[in-house]
Amino acid sequence: LLVALLYVVLTTVILGVFPASIVKESISPFTDIATYLFGSQAAYVIAICAVITIIGSVNGGILILAQDAMAAAKYKLLPSIFGKRNTQTNTPVKGIFLAGIL
């Protein structure tokens, strides 16, 4: 909820500072507004934050997909090999491997 509220506020700020025609043509309006308000160095900060967000999202997707594969194997929707867990870490290693390949 907090992230959604932050996104709405930031989008409102962007539309309040730039005309809609400029925002419509921009490929990165958040970077544009940061550069306009804080200078060119802000664009690098936004880019670094975007990369961190993307890496976190991909990592989370891999872990969730591994759990989904394990659950599907439990209900016999996937081969049972995806339901096996590592004895030391109790993680679905085969599911994580499958998620990494996909």
Phi and psi in radians as a Rosetta constraint file:
Dihedral C 1 N 2 CA 2 C 2 CIRCULARHARMONIC -1.125 0.35
Dihedral N 2 CA 2 C 2 N 3 CIRCULARHARMONIC -0.705 0.35
Dihedral C 2 N 3 CA 3 C 3 CIRCULARHARMONIC -1.155 0.35
Dihedral N 3 CA 3 C 3 N 4 CIRCULARHARMONIC -0.721 0.35
Dihedral C 3 N 4 CA 4 C 4 CIRCULARHARMONIC -1.091 0.35
Dihedral N 4 CA 4 C 4 N 5 CIRCULARHARMONIC -0.745 0.35
Dihedral C 4 N 5 CA 5 C 5 CIRCULARHARMONIC -1.113 0.35
Dihedral N 5 CA 5 C 5 N 6 CIRCULARHARMONIC -0.745 0.35
Dihedral C 5 N 6 CA 6 C 6 CIRCULARHARMONIC -1.064 0.35
Dihedral N 6 CA 6 C 6 N 7 CIRCULARHARMONIC -0.745 0.35
Dihedral C 6 N 7 CA 7 C 7 CIRCULARHARMONIC -1.099 0.35
Dihedral N 7 CA 7 C 7 N 8 CIRCULARHARMONIC -0.764 0.35
Dihedral C 7 N 8 CA 8 C 8 CIRCULARHARMONIC -1.102 0.35
Dihedral N 8 CA 8 C 8 N 9 CIRCULARHARMONIC -0.758 0.35
Dihedral C 8 N 9 CA 9 C 9 CIRCULARHARMONIC -1.106 0.35
Dihedral N 9 CA 9 C 9 N 10 CIRCULARHARMONIC -0.805 0.35
Dihedral C 9 N 10 CA 10 C 10 CIRCULARHARMONIC -1.136 0.35
Dihedral N 10 CA 10 C 10 N 11 CIRCULARHARMONIC -0.671 0.35
Dihedral C 10 N 11 CA 11 C 11 CIRCULARHARMONIC -1.143 0.35
Dihedral N 11 CA 11 C 11 N 12 CIRCULARHARMONIC -0.680 0.35
Dihedral C 11 N 12 CA 12 C 12 CIRCULARHARMONIC -1.114 0.35
Dihedral N 12 CA 12 C 12 N 13 CIRCULARHARMONIC -0.710 0.35
Dihedral C 12 N 13 CA 13 C 13 CIRCULARHARMONIC -1.093 0.35
Dihedral N 13 CA 13 C 13 N 14 CIRCULARHARMONIC -0.774 0.35
Dihedral C 13 N 14 CA 14 C 14 CIRCULARHARMONIC -1.039 0.35
Dihedral N 14 CA 14 C 14 N 15 CIRCULARHARMONIC -0.808 0.35
Dihedral C 14 N 15 CA 15 C 15 CIRCULARHARMONIC -1.225 0.35
Dihedral N 15 CA 15 C 15 N 16 CIRCULARHARMONIC -0.419 0.35
Dihedral C 15 N 16 CA 16 C 16 CIRCULARHARMONIC -1.364 0.35
Dihedral N 16 CA 16 C 16 N 17 CIRCULARHARMONIC -0.468 0.35
Dihedral C 16 N 17 CA 17 C 17 CIRCULARHARMONIC -1.600 0.35
Dihedral N 17 CA 17 C 17 N 18 CIRCULARHARMONIC -0.773 0.35
Dihedral C 17 N 18 CA 18 C 18 CIRCULARHARMONIC -1.843 0.35
Dihedral N 18 CA 18 C 18 N 19 CIRCULARHARMONIC 2.547 0.35
Dihedral C 18 N 19 CA 19 C 19 CIRCULARHARMONIC -1.153 0.35
Dihedral N 19 CA 19 C 19 N 20 CIRCULARHARMONIC 2.669 0.35
Dihedral C 19 N 20 CA 20 C 20 CIRCULARHARMONIC -1.011 0.35
Dihedral N 20 CA 20 C 20 N 21 CIRCULARHARMONIC -0.579 0.35
Dihedral C 20 N 21 CA 21 C 21 CIRCULARHARMONIC -1.119 0.35
Dihedral N 21 CA 21 C 21 N 22 CIRCULARHARMONIC -0.616 0.35
Dihedral C 21 N 22 CA 22 C 22 CIRCULARHARMONIC -1.294 0.35
Dihedral N 22 CA 22 C 22 N 23 CIRCULARHARMONIC -0.746 0.35
Dihedral C 22 N 23 CA 23 C 23 CIRCULARHARMONIC -1.095 0.35
Dihedral N 23 CA 23 C 23 N 24 CIRCULARHARMONIC -0.671 0.35
Dihedral C 23 N 24 CA 24 C 24 CIRCULARHARMONIC -1.083 0.35
Dihedral N 24 CA 24 C 24 N 25 CIRCULARHARMONIC -0.637 0.35
Dihedral C 24 N 25 CA 25 C 25 CIRCULARHARMONIC -1.512 0.35
Dihedral N 25 CA 25 C 25 N 26 CIRCULARHARMONIC -0.229 0.35
Dihedral C 25 N 26 CA 26 C 26 CIRCULARHARMONIC -1.333 0.35
Dihedral N 26 CA 26 C 26 N 27 CIRCULARHARMONIC 2.440 0.35
Dihedral C 26 N 27 CA 27 C 27 CIRCULARHARMONIC -1.577 0.35
Dihedral N 27 CA 27 C 27 N 28 CIRCULARHARMONIC -0.259 0.35
Dihedral C 27 N 28 CA 28 C 28 CIRCULARHARMONIC -2.575 0.35
Dihedral N 28 CA 28 C 28 N 29 CIRCULARHARMONIC 1.382 0.35
Dihedral C 28 N 29 CA 29 C 29 CIRCULARHARMONIC -1.119 0.35
Dihedral N 29 CA 29 C 29 N 30 CIRCULARHARMONIC -0.558 0.35
Dihedral C 29 N 30 CA 30 C 30 CIRCULARHARMONIC -1.154 0.35
Dihedral N 30 CA 30 C 30 N 31 CIRCULARHARMONIC -0.684 0.35
Dihedral C 30 N 31 CA 31 C 31 CIRCULARHARMONIC -1.174 0.35
Dihedral N 31 CA 31 C 31 N 32 CIRCULARHARMONIC -0.700 0.35
Dihedral C 31 N 32 CA 32 C 32 CIRCULARHARMONIC -1.075 0.35
Dihedral N 32 CA 32 C 32 N 33 CIRCULARHARMONIC -0.782 0.35
Dihedral C 32 N 33 CA 33 C 33 CIRCULARHARMONIC -1.193 0.35
Dihedral N 33 CA 33 C 33 N 34 CIRCULARHARMONIC -0.665 0.35
Dihedral C 33 N 34 CA 34 C 34 CIRCULARHARMONIC -1.126 0.35
Dihedral N 34 CA 34 C 34 N 35 CIRCULARHARMONIC -0.721 0.35
Dihedral C 34 N 35 CA 35 C 35 CIRCULARHARMONIC -1.133 0.35
Dihedral N 35 CA 35 C 35 N 36 CIRCULARHARMONIC -0.745 0.35
Dihedral C 35 N 36 CA 36 C 36 CIRCULARHARMONIC -1.116 0.35
Dihedral N 36 CA 36 C 36 N 37 CIRCULARHARMONIC -0.746 0.35
Dihedral C 36 N 37 CA 37 C 37 CIRCULARHARMONIC -1.457 0.35
Dihedral N 37 CA 37 C 37 N 38 CIRCULARHARMONIC -0.618 0.35
Dihedral C 37 N 38 CA 38 C 38 CIRCULARHARMONIC -2.125 0.35
Dihedral N 38 CA 38 C 38 N 39 CIRCULARHARMONIC -0.038 0.35
Dihedral C 38 N 39 CA 39 C 39 CIRCULARHARMONIC 1.762 0.35
Dihedral N 39 CA 39 C 39 N 40 CIRCULARHARMONIC 3.069 0.35
Dihedral C 39 N 40 CA 40 C 40 CIRCULARHARMONIC -1.190 0.35
Dihedral N 40 CA 40 C 40 N 41 CIRCULARHARMONIC -0.454 0.35
Dihedral C 40 N 41 CA 41 C 41 CIRCULARHARMONIC -1.150 0.35
Dihedral N 41 CA 41 C 41 N 42 CIRCULARHARMONIC -0.470 0.35
Dihedral C 41 N 42 CA 42 C 42 CIRCULARHARMONIC -1.106 0.35
Dihedral N 42 CA 42 C 42 N 43 CIRCULARHARMONIC -0.519 0.35
Dihedral C 42 N 43 CA 43 C 43 CIRCULARHARMONIC -1.079 0.35
Dihedral N 43 CA 43 C 43 N 44 CIRCULARHARMONIC -0.658 0.35
Dihedral C 43 N 44 CA 44 C 44 CIRCULARHARMONIC -1.188 0.35
Dihedral N 44 CA 44 C 44 N 45 CIRCULARHARMONIC -0.673 0.35
Dihedral C 44 N 45 CA 45 C 45 CIRCULARHARMONIC -1.111 0.35
Dihedral N 45 CA 45 C 45 N 46 CIRCULARHARMONIC -0.769 0.35
Dihedral C 45 N 46 CA 46 C 46 CIRCULARHARMONIC -1.097 0.35
Dihedral N 46 CA 46 C 46 N 47 CIRCULARHARMONIC -0.723 0.35
Dihedral C 46 N 47 CA 47 C 47 CIRCULARHARMONIC -1.120 0.35
Dihedral N 47 CA 47 C 47 N 48 CIRCULARHARMONIC -0.729 0.35
Dihedral C 47 N 48 CA 48 C 48 CIRCULARHARMONIC -1.124 0.35
Dihedral N 48 CA 48 C 48 N 49 CIRCULARHARMONIC -0.754 0.35
Dihedral C 48 N 49 CA 49 C 49 CIRCULARHARMONIC -1.081 0.35
Dihedral N 49 CA 49 C 49 N 50 CIRCULARHARMONIC -0.682 0.35
Dihedral C 49 N 50 CA 50 C 50 CIRCULARHARMONIC -1.117 0.35
Dihedral N 50 CA 50 C 50 N 51 CIRCULARHARMONIC -0.743 0.35
Dihedral C 50 N 51 CA 51 C 51 CIRCULARHARMONIC -1.113 0.35
Dihedral N 51 CA 51 C 51 N 52 CIRCULARHARMONIC -0.762 0.35
Dihedral C 51 N 52 CA 52 C 52 CIRCULARHARMONIC -1.069 0.35
Dihedral N 52 CA 52 C 52 N 53 CIRCULARHARMONIC -0.730 0.35
Dihedral C 52 N 53 CA 53 C 53 CIRCULARHARMONIC -1.112 0.35
Dihedral N 53 CA 53 C 53 N 54 CIRCULARHARMONIC -0.756 0.35
Dihedral C 53 N 54 CA 54 C 54 CIRCULARHARMONIC -1.117 0.35
Dihedral N 54 CA 54 C 54 N 55 CIRCULARHARMONIC -0.779 0.35
Dihedral C 54 N 55 CA 55 C 55 CIRCULARHARMONIC -1.089 0.35
Dihedral N 55 CA 55 C 55 N 56 CIRCULARHARMONIC -0.760 0.35
Dihedral C 55 N 56 CA 56 C 56 CIRCULARHARMONIC -1.113 0.35
Dihedral N 56 CA 56 C 56 N 57 CIRCULARHARMONIC -0.678 0.35
Dihedral C 56 N 57 CA 57 C 57 CIRCULARHARMONIC -1.165 0.35
Dihedral N 57 CA 57 C 57 N 58 CIRCULARHARMONIC -0.768 0.35
Dihedral C 57 N 58 CA 58 C 58 CIRCULARHARMONIC -1.121 0.35
Dihedral N 58 CA 58 C 58 N 59 CIRCULARHARMONIC -0.753 0.35
Dihedral C 58 N 59 CA 59 C 59 CIRCULARHARMONIC -1.058 0.35
Dihedral N 59 CA 59 C 59 N 60 CIRCULARHARMONIC -0.807 0.35
Dihedral C 59 N 60 CA 60 C 60 CIRCULARHARMONIC -1.077 0.35
Dihedral N 60 CA 60 C 60 N 61 CIRCULARHARMONIC -0.683 0.35
Dihedral C 60 N 61 CA 61 C 61 CIRCULARHARMONIC -1.106 0.35
Dihedral N 61 CA 61 C 61 N 62 CIRCULARHARMONIC -0.705 0.35
Dihedral C 61 N 62 CA 62 C 62 CIRCULARHARMONIC -1.110 0.35
Dihedral N 62 CA 62 C 62 N 63 CIRCULARHARMONIC -0.770 0.35
Dihedral C 62 N 63 CA 63 C 63 CIRCULARHARMONIC -1.176 0.35
Dihedral N 63 CA 63 C 63 N 64 CIRCULARHARMONIC -0.698 0.35
Dihedral C 63 N 64 CA 64 C 64 CIRCULARHARMONIC -1.175 0.35
Dihedral N 64 CA 64 C 64 N 65 CIRCULARHARMONIC -0.722 0.35
Dihedral C 64 N 65 CA 65 C 65 CIRCULARHARMONIC -1.093 0.35
Dihedral N 65 CA 65 C 65 N 66 CIRCULARHARMONIC -0.635 0.35
Dihedral C 65 N 66 CA 66 C 66 CIRCULARHARMONIC -1.129 0.35
Dihedral N 66 CA 66 C 66 N 67 CIRCULARHARMONIC -0.718 0.35
Dihedral C 66 N 67 CA 67 C 67 CIRCULARHARMONIC -1.162 0.35
Dihedral N 67 CA 67 C 67 N 68 CIRCULARHARMONIC -0.672 0.35
Dihedral C 67 N 68 CA 68 C 68 CIRCULARHARMONIC -1.099 0.35
Dihedral N 68 CA 68 C 68 N 69 CIRCULARHARMONIC -0.726 0.35
Dihedral C 68 N 69 CA 69 C 69 CIRCULARHARMONIC -1.120 0.35
Dihedral N 69 CA 69 C 69 N 70 CIRCULARHARMONIC -0.682 0.35
Dihedral C 69 N 70 CA 70 C 70 CIRCULARHARMONIC -1.133 0.35
Dihedral N 70 CA 70 C 70 N 71 CIRCULARHARMONIC -0.745 0.35
Dihedral C 70 N 71 CA 71 C 71 CIRCULARHARMONIC -1.160 0.35
Dihedral N 71 CA 71 C 71 N 72 CIRCULARHARMONIC -0.683 0.35
Dihedral C 71 N 72 CA 72 C 72 CIRCULARHARMONIC -1.137 0.35
Dihedral N 72 CA 72 C 72 N 73 CIRCULARHARMONIC -0.639 0.35
Dihedral C 72 N 73 CA 73 C 73 CIRCULARHARMONIC -1.174 0.35
Dihedral N 73 CA 73 C 73 N 74 CIRCULARHARMONIC -0.626 0.35
Dihedral C 73 N 74 CA 74 C 74 CIRCULARHARMONIC -1.077 0.35
Dihedral N 74 CA 74 C 74 N 75 CIRCULARHARMONIC -0.657 0.35
Dihedral C 74 N 75 CA 75 C 75 CIRCULARHARMONIC -1.642 0.35
Dihedral N 75 CA 75 C 75 N 76 CIRCULARHARMONIC 0.241 0.35
Dihedral C 75 N 76 CA 76 C 76 CIRCULARHARMONIC 1.094 0.35
Dihedral N 76 CA 76 C 76 N 77 CIRCULARHARMONIC 0.558 0.35
Dihedral C 76 N 77 CA 77 C 77 CIRCULARHARMONIC -1.631 0.35
Dihedral N 77 CA 77 C 77 N 78 CIRCULARHARMONIC -0.329 0.35
Dihedral C 77 N 78 CA 78 C 78 CIRCULARHARMONIC -2.263 0.35
Dihedral N 78 CA 78 C 78 N 79 CIRCULARHARMONIC 2.840 0.35
Dihedral C 78 N 79 CA 79 C 79 CIRCULARHARMONIC -1.009 0.35
Dihedral N 79 CA 79 C 79 N 80 CIRCULARHARMONIC 2.593 0.35
Dihedral C 79 N 80 CA 80 C 80 CIRCULARHARMONIC -1.089 0.35
Dihedral N 80 CA 80 C 80 N 81 CIRCULARHARMONIC -0.325 0.35
Dihedral C 80 N 81 CA 81 C 81 CIRCULARHARMONIC -1.049 0.35
Dihedral N 81 CA 81 C 81 N 82 CIRCULARHARMONIC -0.516 0.35
Dihedral C 81 N 82 CA 82 C 82 CIRCULARHARMONIC -1.349 0.35
Dihedral N 82 CA 82 C 82 N 83 CIRCULARHARMONIC -0.194 0.35
Dihedral C 82 N 83 CA 83 C 83 CIRCULARHARMONIC -1.603 0.35
Dihedral N 83 CA 83 C 83 N 84 CIRCULARHARMONIC -0.156 0.35
Dihedral C 83 N 84 CA 84 C 84 CIRCULARHARMONIC -1.346 0.35
Dihedral N 84 CA 84 C 84 N 85 CIRCULARHARMONIC 2.437 0.35
Dihedral C 84 N 85 CA 85 C 85 CIRCULARHARMONIC -1.933 0.35
Dihedral N 85 CA 85 C 85 N 86 CIRCULARHARMONIC 2.663 0.35
Dihedral C 85 N 86 CA 86 C 86 CIRCULARHARMONIC -1.193 0.35
Dihedral N 86 CA 86 C 86 N 87 CIRCULARHARMONIC 2.325 0.35
Dihedral C 86 N 87 CA 87 C 87 CIRCULARHARMONIC -1.203 0.35
Dihedral N 87 CA 87 C 87 N 88 CIRCULARHARMONIC -0.507 0.35
Dihedral C 87 N 88 CA 88 C 88 CIRCULARHARMONIC -1.446 0.35
Dihedral N 88 CA 88 C 88 N 89 CIRCULARHARMONIC -0.731 0.35
Dihedral C 88 N 89 CA 89 C 89 CIRCULARHARMONIC -1.846 0.35
Dihedral N 89 CA 89 C 89 N 90 CIRCULARHARMONIC -0.181 0.35
Dihedral C 89 N 90 CA 90 C 90 CIRCULARHARMONIC 1.037 0.35
Dihedral N 90 CA 90 C 90 N 91 CIRCULARHARMONIC 0.573 0.35
Dihedral C 90 N 91 CA 91 C 91 CIRCULARHARMONIC -1.939 0.35
Dihedral N 91 CA 91 C 91 N 92 CIRCULARHARMONIC 2.622 0.35
Dihedral C 91 N 92 CA 92 C 92 CIRCULARHARMONIC -1.402 0.35
Dihedral N 92 CA 92 C 92 N 93 CIRCULARHARMONIC 1.457 0.35
Dihedral C 92 N 93 CA 93 C 93 CIRCULARHARMONIC -1.044 0.35
Dihedral N 93 CA 93 C 93 N 94 CIRCULARHARMONIC -0.751 0.35
Dihedral C 93 N 94 CA 94 C 94 CIRCULARHARMONIC -1.134 0.35
Dihedral N 94 CA 94 C 94 N 95 CIRCULARHARMONIC -0.635 0.35
Dihedral C 94 N 95 CA 95 C 95 CIRCULARHARMONIC -1.175 0.35
Dihedral N 95 CA 95 C 95 N 96 CIRCULARHARMONIC -0.680 0.35
Dihedral C 95 N 96 CA 96 C 96 CIRCULARHARMONIC -1.138 0.35
Dihedral N 96 CA 96 C 96 N 97 CIRCULARHARMONIC -0.694 0.35
Dihedral C 96 N 97 CA 97 C 97 CIRCULARHARMONIC -1.092 0.35
Dihedral N 97 CA 97 C 97 N 98 CIRCULARHARMONIC -0.774 0.35
Dihedral C 97 N 98 CA 98 C 98 CIRCULARHARMONIC -1.068 0.35
Dihedral N 98 CA 98 C 98 N 99 CIRCULARHARMONIC -0.768 0.35
Dihedral C 98 N 99 CA 99 C 99 CIRCULARHARMONIC -1.102 0.35
Dihedral N 99 CA 99 C 99 N 100 CIRCULARHARMONIC -0.673 0.35
Dihedral C 99 N 100 CA 100 C 100 CIRCULARHARMONIC -1.133 0.35
Dihedral N 100 CA 100 C 100 N 101 CIRCULARHARMONIC -0.628 0.35
Dihedral C 100 N 101 CA 101 C 101 CIRCULARHARMONIC -1.221 0.35
Dihedral N 101 CA 101 C 101 N 102 CIRCULARHARMONIC -0.744 0.35
